[in-house]
């Protein structure tokens, strides 16, 4: 069953009555282009999502509902690198995460209005290995949608630090020009070819050192990346990408693999882009 047909939770995993409203530091976000270390998930929820990720890898790698699924052999025998889009259509736990109110409330504050779901991603950097994700801006890959009114939430399923390849953000880079798209799994120095002297001087990344269950949020123009996993621990993460209600298609090609074309100029809505809120 394609779980994108349901725009409400299918389980009670994220129906914790102890969940409280979340408040984001909008001023800090506007100043730096990111927020880190926000407590989002309980230990029970983290464990359930780890199990869901294991199930995807073991039983659903060939599922056609994925928008994209890339899994490569690691340098460490028995380990695999993973990056996949569309898990919310397959896993009940990952489906229900996008409807979790504490995350939605922060996204509403940072985007300044009602939000829709754009797409998800799951990442796995196995212990002792893990390809780098070169410095980039998310919107350089999303120009097929306009206007620029997007937001990314990165949720850790493991403690993350510099040793196991945590995400790193360049403060203030959300005010830079749009950089060209590059190879996200290769050269960590390529970005400097496209920066001016002032930007190079300001290039001082901040590691997002976080506990499992904590989240970071970043602007779609914020330059970010991550180095390899040098530790004996995995680094697993789930990414939820949001957009403000009203974002339109900027192409006559499919926005995501397998999703029907939304003609240029038309609003993103419907089965694959559920409305998550109606902020006033």
LUMDO-554546 format. One record per residue (C-alpha): residue number from 1; residue in one letter; x, z, y. Coordinates in pm, 1 decimal. Example, Ala and Ser with C-alpha at 12.3 -4.5 7.8 and 13.67 -1.06 7.14 Angstrom:
% residues 2
@nr 1&rest A&xx 1230.0&zz 780.0&yy -450.0
@nr 2&rest S&xx 1367.0&zz 714.0&yy -106.0
END
This chain:
% residues 280
@nr 1&rest X&xx 0.0&zz 0.0&yy 0.0
@nr 2&rest X&xx 120.1&zz -84.6&yy 349.1
@nr 3&rest X&xx 102.3&zz 249.1&yy 531.7
@nr 4&rest X&xx 102.7&zz 75.1&yy 871.4
@nr 5&rest X&xx -268.9&zz 24.7&yy 811.2
@nr 6&rest X&xx -316.7&zz 396.4&yy 877.9
@nr 7&rest X&xx -269.1&zz 526.7&yy 1231.3
@nr 8&rest X&xx -305.9&zz 891.6&yy 1146.5
@nr 9&rest X&xx -109.6&zz 1135.4&yy 927.5
@nr 10&rest X&xx -148.8&zz 1102.5&yy 552.5
@nr 11&rest X&xx -3.0&zz 1443.3&yy 460.9
@nr 12&rest X&xx 14.0&zz 1791.3&yy 611.3
@nr 13&rest X&xx 395.3&zz 1791.0&yy 637.2
@nr 14&rest X&xx 384.8&zz 1781.1&yy 1017.8
@nr 15&rest X&xx 68.6&zz 1985.2&yy 1065.1
@nr 16&rest X&xx 262.2&zz 2310.9&yy 1110.3
@nr 17&rest X&xx 37.8&zz 2541.8&yy 1317.9
@nr 18&rest X&xx 352.8&zz 2709.6&yy 1452.0
@nr 19&rest X&xx 456.9&zz 2387.9&yy 1624.5
@nr 20&rest X&xx 462.3&zz 2438.9&yy 1998.0
@nr 21&rest X&xx 446.8&zz 2196.8&yy 2284.5
@nr 22&rest X&xx 785.8&zz 2058.2&yy 2378.5
@nr 23&rest X&xx 918.2&zz 2013.2&yy 2730.8
@nr 24&rest X&xx 1195.6&zz 1770.5&yy 2819.4
@nr 25&rest X&xx 1437.5&zz 1805.4&yy 3110.0
@nr 26&rest X&xx 1336.0&zz 1483.3&yy 3283.9
@nr 27&rest X&xx 1582.7&zz 1532.7&yy 3570.5
@nr 28&rest X&xx 1874.7&zz 1567.6&yy 3329.5
@nr 29&rest X&xx 1757.2&zz 1262.0&yy 3136.3
@nr 30&rest X&xx 1735.2&zz 1054.5&yy 3453.7
@nr 31&rest X&xx 2080.8&zz 1172.8&yy 3559.1
@nr 32&rest X&xx 2270.0&zz 1124.9&yy 3231.2
@nr 33&rest X&xx 2052.7&zz 879.7&yy 3033.4
@nr 34&rest X&xx 2015.5&zz 1106.8&yy 2730.0
@nr 35&rest X&xx 1919.8&zz 1452.1&yy 2603.1
@nr 36&rest X&xx 2065.3&zz 1615.3&yy 2293.4
@nr 37&rest X&xx 2014.8&zz 1921.5&yy 2074.8
@nr 38&rest X&xx 1636.4&zz 1947.0&yy 2100.7
@nr 39&rest X&xx 1496.2&zz 2147.8&yy 1805.9
@nr 40&rest X&xx 1224.3&zz 1938.2&yy 1642.7
@nr 41&rest X&xx 1196.2&zz 1990.4&yy 1265.6
@nr 42&rest X&xx 1177.7&zz 2291.5&yy 1036.0
@nr 43&rest X&xx 1398.2&zz 2328.9&yy 730.2
@nr 44&rest X&xx 1102.4&zz 2238.9&yy 508.4
@nr 45&rest X&xx 1041.5&zz 1919.3&yy 702.3
@nr 46&rest X&xx 1410.7&zz 1824.0&yy 692.9
@nr 47&rest X&xx 1423.6&zz 1873.0&yy 315.5
@nr 48&rest X&xx 1109.6&zz 1664.3&yy 266.1
@nr 49&rest X&xx 1257.9&zz 1379.5&yy 472.5
@nr 50&rest X&xx 1583.8&zz 1395.3&yy 278.3
@nr 51&rest X&xx 1384.5&zz 1357.4&yy -42.2
@nr 52&rest X&xx 1192.9&zz 1067.0&yy 110.6
@nr 53&rest X&xx 1518.0&zz 893.8&yy 202.8
@nr 54&rest X&xx 1653.1&zz 942.4&yy -149.6
@nr 55&rest X&xx 1333.6&zz 791.8&yy -289.5
@nr 56&rest X&xx 1362.6&zz 487.5&yy -63.1
@nr 57&rest X&xx 1717.1&zz 424.7&yy -179.9
@nr 58&rest X&xx 1645.3&zz 478.1&yy -549.6
@nr 59&rest X&xx 1303.4&zz 316.0&yy -584.3
@nr 60&rest X&xx 1220.9&zz 91.4&yy -287.9
@nr 61&rest X&xx 1534.2&zz -99.7&yy -191.0
@nr 62&rest X&xx 1365.8&zz -431.1&yy -268.7
@nr 63&rest X&xx 1032.4&zz -348.7&yy -103.8
@nr 64&rest X&xx 918.0&zz -645.9&yy 108.0
@nr 65&rest X&xx 753.3&zz -410.7&yy 357.6
@nr 66&rest X&xx 1092.3&zz -330.0&yy 510.4
@nr 67&rest X&xx 1159.7&zz -527.3&yy 828.1
@nr 68&rest X&xx 1526.9&zz -506.6&yy 734.8
@nr 69&rest X&xx 1728.2&zz -333.5&yy 462.1
@nr 70&rest X&xx 2106.9&zz -333.0&yy 457.1
@nr 71&rest X&xx 2290.2&zz -135.3&yy 192.1
@nr 72&rest X&xx 2658.0&zz -188.1&yy 118.6
@nr 73&rest X&xx 2901.9&zz -31.7&yy -123.2
@nr 74&rest X&xx 3108.8&zz 239.0&yy 39.7
@nr 75&rest X&xx 3483.6&zz 273.0&yy 0.3
@nr 76&rest X&xx 3405.1&zz 592.8&yy -188.0
@nr 77&rest X&xx 3283.9&zz 513.9&yy -540.7
@nr 78&rest X&xx 2915.7&zz 590.5&yy -590.6
@nr 79&rest X&xx 2835.2&zz 605.6&yy -218.3
@nr 80&rest X&xx 2637.5&zz 351.4&yy -21.6
@nr 81&rest X&xx 2600.7&zz 278.9&yy 347.0
@nr 82&rest X&xx 2242.8&zz 226.5&yy 456.9
@nr 83&rest X&xx 2059.7&zz 93.0&yy 760.3
@nr 84&rest X&xx 1693.6&zz 1.5&yy 722.0
@nr 85&rest X&xx 1392.2&zz -70.8&yy 943.8
@nr 86&rest X&xx 1028.1&zz -28.1&yy 845.2
@nr 87&rest X&xx 1038.5&zz 282.8&yy 625.9
@nr 88&rest X&xx 722.9&zz 410.8&yy 795.7
@nr 89&rest X&xx 529.1&zz 141.2&yy 606.4
@nr 90&rest X&xx 648.3&zz 271.4&yy 267.5
@nr 91&rest X&xx 709.2&zz 647.5&yy 273.5
@nr 92&rest X&xx 422.4&zz 888.9&yy 358.7
@nr 93&rest X&xx 666.4&zz 1143.3&yy 502.8
@nr 94&rest X&xx 841.5&zz 890.6&yy 725.8
@nr 95&rest X&xx 505.0&zz 743.0&yy 822.2
@nr 96&rest X&xx 371.0&zz 1079.7&yy 932.8
@nr 97&rest X&xx 681.7&zz 1165.7&yy 1135.3
@nr 98&rest X&xx 589.0&zz 913.1&yy 1403.2
@nr 99&rest X&xx 262.8&zz 1098.6&yy 1469.7
@nr 100&rest X&xx 430.4&zz 1438.8&yy 1513.0
@nr 101&rest X&xx 306.4&zz 1585.6&yy 1840.8
@nr 102&rest X&xx 628.1&zz 1760.3&yy 1955.6
@nr 103&rest X&xx 813.5&zz 1428.3&yy 1946.8
@nr 104&rest X&xx 529.1&zz 1240.0&yy 2113.0
@nr 105&rest X&xx 506.2&zz 1494.7&yy 2394.4
@nr 106&rest X&xx 873.3&zz 1453.4&yy 2483.7
@nr 107&rest X&xx 844.2&zz 1074.1&yy 2470.6
@nr 108&rest X&xx 542.4&zz 1086.3&yy 2702.6
@nr 109&rest X&xx 735.5&zz 1290.1&yy 2956.5
@nr 110&rest X&xx 1042.8&zz 1068.6&yy 2949.4
@nr 111&rest X&xx 850.0&zz 739.8&yy 2959.4
@nr 112&rest X&xx 596.2&zz 864.8&yy 3209.6
@nr 113&rest X&xx 276.8&zz 762.2&yy 3033.5
@nr 114&rest X&xx 100.8&zz 673.9&yy 2712.9
@nr 115&rest X&xx 330.8&zz 551.2&yy 2438.3
@nr 116&rest X&xx 325.7&zz 315.4&yy 2144.2
@nr 117&rest X&xx 546.6&zz 300.3&yy 1839.3
@nr 118&rest X&xx 801.5&zz 17.5&yy 1846.1
@nr 119&rest X&xx 988.1&zz 52.7&yy 1515.2
@nr 120&rest X&xx 1186.6&zz 299.5&yy 1305.7
@nr 121&rest X&xx 1534.5&zz 301.6&yy 1154.8
@nr 122&rest X&xx 1703.3&zz 509.1&yy 886.8
@nr 123&rest X&xx 2080.1&zz 555.4&yy 870.4
@nr 124&rest X&xx 2311.0&zz 692.6&yy 603.1
@nr 125&rest X&xx 2685.3&zz 735.0&yy 648.1
@nr 126&rest X&xx 2806.2&zz 876.9&yy 316.2
@nr 127&rest X&xx 3069.7&zz 1144.7&yy 282.7
@nr 128&rest X&xx 3425.4&zz 1026.8&yy 328.6
@nr 129&rest X&xx 3327.2&zz 687.0&yy 460.4
@nr 130&rest X&xx 3084.9&zz 510.1&yy 688.7
@nr 131&rest X&xx 3114.4&zz 205.8&yy 906.1
@nr 132&rest X&xx 3132.1&zz 251.2&yy 1279.1
@nr 133&rest X&xx 2845.4&zz 153.1&yy 1506.6
@nr 134&rest X&xx 3016.5&zz -13.3&yy 1801.1
@nr 135&rest X&xx 2925.9&zz 74.0&yy 2160.7
@nr 136&rest X&xx 2602.8&zz -94.8&yy 2265.2
@nr 137&rest X&xx 2277.1&zz -68.0&yy 2457.5
@nr 138&rest X&xx 1957.6&zz -80.7&yy 2253.6
@nr 139&rest X&xx 1777.6&zz -303.5&yy 2501.1
@nr 140&rest X&xx 2031.2&zz -581.2&yy 2448.7
@nr 141&rest X&xx 1858.5&zz -620.5&yy 2110.3
@nr 142&rest X&xx 1506.5&zz -575.3&yy 2249.3
@nr 143&rest X&xx 1487.1&zz -830.9&yy 2529.6
@nr 144&rest X&xx 1215.5&zz -997.3&yy 2320.6
@nr 145&rest X&xx 988.3&zz -736.1&yy 2482.2
@nr 146&rest X&xx 924.1&zz -671.4&yy 2853.2
@nr 147&rest X&xx 933.5&zz -478.8&yy 3075.9
@nr 148&rest X&xx 1216.1&zz -240.6&yy 2994.8
@nr 149&rest X&xx 1010.0&zz 70.0&yy 2914.7
@nr 150&rest X&xx 1150.7&zz 194.7&yy 2585.6
@nr 151&rest X&xx 1294.2&zz 515.7&yy 2443.6
@nr 152&rest X&xx 1490.4&zz 612.0&yy 2133.2
@nr 153&rest X&xx 1469.8&zz 940.1&yy 1943.0
@nr 154&rest X&xx 1750.5&zz 1013.3&yy 1692.5
@nr 155&rest X&xx 1670.6&zz 1290.5&yy 1441.8
@nr 156&rest X&xx 1943.1&zz 1439.2&yy 1224.2
@nr 157&rest X&xx 1883.9&zz 1527.9&yy 860.4
@nr 158&rest X&xx 2232.5&zz 1680.8&yy 841.6
@nr 159&rest X&xx 2447.2&zz 1874.0&yy 1083.1
@nr 160&rest X&xx 2629.3&zz 1608.2&yy 1283.3
@nr 161&rest X&xx 2960.5&zz 1632.4&yy 1465.4
@nr 162&rest X&xx 3259.4&zz 1416.7&yy 1545.8
@nr 163&rest X&xx 3405.5&zz 1462.1&yy 1197.1
@nr 164&rest X&xx 3108.9&zz 1302.8&yy 1020.7
@nr 165&rest X&xx 3044.4&zz 1035.3&yy 1282.6
@nr 166&rest X&xx 2781.0&zz 1174.8&yy 1519.4
@nr 167&rest X&xx 2625.1&zz 956.6&yy 1787.6
@nr 168&rest X&xx 2813.5&zz 959.2&yy 2118.5
@nr 169&rest X&xx 2665.4&zz 873.2&yy 2459.4
@nr 170&rest X&xx 2830.5&zz 751.7&yy 2780.2
@nr 171&rest X&xx 2675.9&zz 954.0&yy 3067.1
@nr 172&rest X&xx 2528.4&zz 747.8&yy 3347.8
@nr 173&rest X&xx 2567.8&zz 416.7&yy 3165.6
@nr 174&rest X&xx 2190.1&zz 359.7&yy 3171.9
@nr 175&rest X&xx 2243.0&zz 244.5&yy 3530.9
@nr 176&rest X&xx 2491.3&zz -26.9&yy 3429.4
@nr 177&rest X&xx 2415.8&zz -395.6&yy 3387.0
@nr 178&rest X&xx 2282.8&zz -530.1&yy 3058.0
@nr 179&rest X&xx 2573.4&zz -587.9&yy 2823.8
@nr 180&rest X&xx 2594.7&zz -877.8&yy 2576.4
@nr 181&rest X&xx 2497.3&zz -818.7&yy 2216.9
@nr 182&rest X&xx 2792.9&zz -755.2&yy 1988.4
@nr 183&rest X&xx 2898.0&zz -668.9&yy 1636.6
@nr 184&rest X&xx 2762.4&zz -318.6&yy 1576.8
@nr 185&rest X&xx 2968.2&zz -258.2&yy 1263.1
@nr 186&rest X&xx 3312.6&zz -355.8&yy 1371.8
@nr 187&rest X&xx 3508.9&zz -331.0&yy 1697.1
@nr 188&rest X&xx 3482.3&zz -8.3&yy 1900.2
@nr 189&rest X&xx 3690.4&zz -163.8&yy 2178.7
@nr 190&rest X&xx 3487.5&zz -482.6&yy 2230.6
@nr 191&rest X&xx 3266.0&zz -328.3&yy 2499.1
@nr 192&rest X&xx 3556.9&zz -294.8&yy 2742.3
@nr 193&rest X&xx 3571.8&zz -672.6&yy 2781.0
@nr 194&rest X&xx 3238.6&zz -650.6&yy 2965.3
@nr 195&rest X&xx 3300.3&zz -350.1&yy 3191.4
@nr 196&rest X&xx 3437.4&zz -345.0&yy 3544.3
@nr 197&rest X&xx 3713.4&zz -107.0&yy 3653.1
@nr 198&rest X&xx 3470.4&zz 158.4&yy 3778.8
@nr 199&rest X&xx 3276.6&zz 154.6&yy 3452.0
@nr 200&rest X&xx 3594.7&zz 180.8&yy 3247.1
@nr 201&rest X&xx 3699.5&zz 484.2&yy 3451.1
@nr 202&rest X&xx 3357.7&zz 642.2&yy 3390.0
@nr 203&rest X&xx 3367.9&zz 577.5&yy 3015.0
@nr 204&rest X&xx 3381.7&zz 935.6&yy 2885.4
@nr 205&rest X&xx 3151.5&zz 964.5&yy 2580.6
@nr 206&rest X&xx 2968.9&zz 1287.5&yy 2503.4
@nr 207&rest X&xx 2939.2&zz 1364.6&yy 2128.9
@nr 208&rest X&xx 2585.0&zz 1462.5&yy 2025.6
@nr 209&rest X&xx 2684.1&zz 1761.5&yy 1811.8
@nr 210&rest X&xx 2358.4&zz 1881.5&yy 1657.2
@nr 211&rest X&xx 2213.3&zz 2083.7&yy 1373.2
@nr 212&rest X&xx 1992.9&zz 1927.9&yy 1105.6
@nr 213&rest X&xx 1639.3&zz 1906.3&yy 1244.1
@nr 214&rest X&xx 1753.5&zz 1864.8&yy 1604.9
@nr 215&rest X&xx 1699.9&zz 1543.1&yy 1797.9
@nr 216&rest X&xx 1845.0&zz 1344.5&yy 2082.5
@nr 217&rest X&xx 1658.8&zz 1105.2&yy 2310.9
@nr 218&rest X&xx 1822.1&zz 822.0&yy 2500.3
@nr 219&rest X&xx 1739.7&zz 550.8&yy 2751.7
@nr 220&rest X&xx 1745.7&zz 191.0&yy 2616.3
@nr 221&rest X&xx 2030.4&zz 101.9&yy 2854.6
@nr 222&rest X&xx 2249.6&zz 401.8&yy 2767.4
@nr 223&rest X&xx 2574.0&zz 291.6&yy 2604.0
@nr 224&rest X&xx 2621.0&zz 472.0&yy 2272.8
@nr 225&rest X&xx 2793.1&zz 434.7&yy 1937.2
@nr 226&rest X&xx 2942.6&zz 631.3&yy 1649.9
@nr 227&rest X&xx 3269.6&zz 644.4&yy 1460.1
@nr 228&rest X&xx 3325.6&zz 660.2&yy 1085.0
@nr 229&rest X&xx 3241.5&zz 961.3&yy 869.6
@nr 230&rest X&xx 3573.0&zz 1133.3&yy 795.2
@nr 231&rest X&xx 3416.0&zz 1443.0&yy 638.2
@nr 232&rest X&xx 3302.9&zz 1542.6&yy 290.2
@nr 233&rest X&xx 2942.0&zz 1557.4&yy 417.5
@nr 234&rest X&xx 2683.3&zz 1282.0&yy 457.8
@nr 235&rest X&xx 2538.6&zz 1197.1&yy 798.0
@nr 236&rest X&xx 2175.8&zz 1098.3&yy 758.0
@nr 237&rest X&xx 1947.2&zz 1020.7&yy 1049.5
@nr 238&rest X&xx 1605.1&zz 883.2&yy 1131.9
@nr 239&rest X&xx 1545.4&zz 689.5&yy 1451.1
@nr 240&rest X&xx 1205.8&zz 646.6&yy 1613.5
@nr 241&rest X&xx 1182.0&zz 386.7&yy 1888.8
@nr 242&rest X&xx 895.5&zz 408.3&yy 2136.7
@nr 243&rest X&xx 767.0&zz 201.0&yy 2426.7
@nr 244&rest X&xx 525.4&zz 269.0&yy 2708.5
@nr 245&rest X&xx 179.8&zz 129.1&yy 2647.1
@nr 246&rest X&xx 158.4&zz -212.5&yy 2813.1
@nr 247&rest X&xx 493.0&zz -357.3&yy 2699.6
@nr 248&rest X&xx 448.3&zz -729.5&yy 2625.5
@nr 249&rest X&xx 601.1&zz -987.5&yy 2398.6
@nr 250&rest X&xx 874.0&zz -1198.9&yy 2555.3
@nr 251&rest X&xx 898.7&zz -1452.4&yy 2274.5
@nr 252&rest X&xx 691.3&zz -1678.8&yy 2055.9
@nr 253&rest X&xx 895.0&zz -1575.9&yy 1753.3
@nr 254&rest X&xx 811.3&zz -1278.8&yy 1526.2
@nr 255&rest X&xx 908.5&zz -950.9&yy 1692.2
@nr 256&rest X&xx 992.4&zz -797.1&yy 1353.2
@nr 257&rest X&xx 1040.1&zz -966.1&yy 1017.3
@nr 258&rest X&xx 706.0&zz -1017.0&yy 846.5
@nr 259&rest X&xx 499.3&zz -918.0&yy 1150.2
@nr 260&rest X&xx 260.0&zz -1184.0&yy 1284.6
@nr 261&rest X&xx 365.9&zz -1345.5&yy 1609.8
@nr 262&rest X&xx 240.5&zz -1189.4&yy 1931.5
@nr 263&rest X&xx 244.5&zz -1477.2&yy 2182.0
@nr 264&rest X&xx 466.1&zz -1444.6&yy 2486.1
@nr 265&rest X&xx 298.9&zz -1242.8&yy 2759.1
@nr 266&rest X&xx 57.0&zz -1060.5&yy 2531.1
@nr 267&rest X&xx 60.0&zz -683.4&yy 2491.9
@nr 268&rest X&xx 211.9&zz -523.3&yy 2183.6
@nr 269&rest X&xx -68.0&zz -344.6&yy 1999.9
@nr 270&rest X&xx -250.6&zz -339.8&yy 1669.5
@nr 271&rest X&xx -145.7&zz -255.8&yy 1316.3
@nr 272&rest X&xx 230.9&zz -252.4&yy 1365.3
@nr 273&rest X&xx 243.8&zz -93.0&yy 1711.6
@nr 274&rest X&xx 6.7&zz 205.1&yy 1704.9
@nr 275&rest X&xx -90.9&zz 391.6&yy 2019.1
@nr 276&rest X&xx 44.6&zz 742.8&yy 1973.8
@nr 277&rest X&xx -95.6&zz 904.6&yy 2285.9
@nr 278&rest X&xx -317.3&zz 865.3&yy 2584.0
@nr 279&rest X&xx -127.3&zz 1066.1&yy 2843.7
@nr 280&rest X&xx -309.5&zz 1119.2&yy 3168.9
END
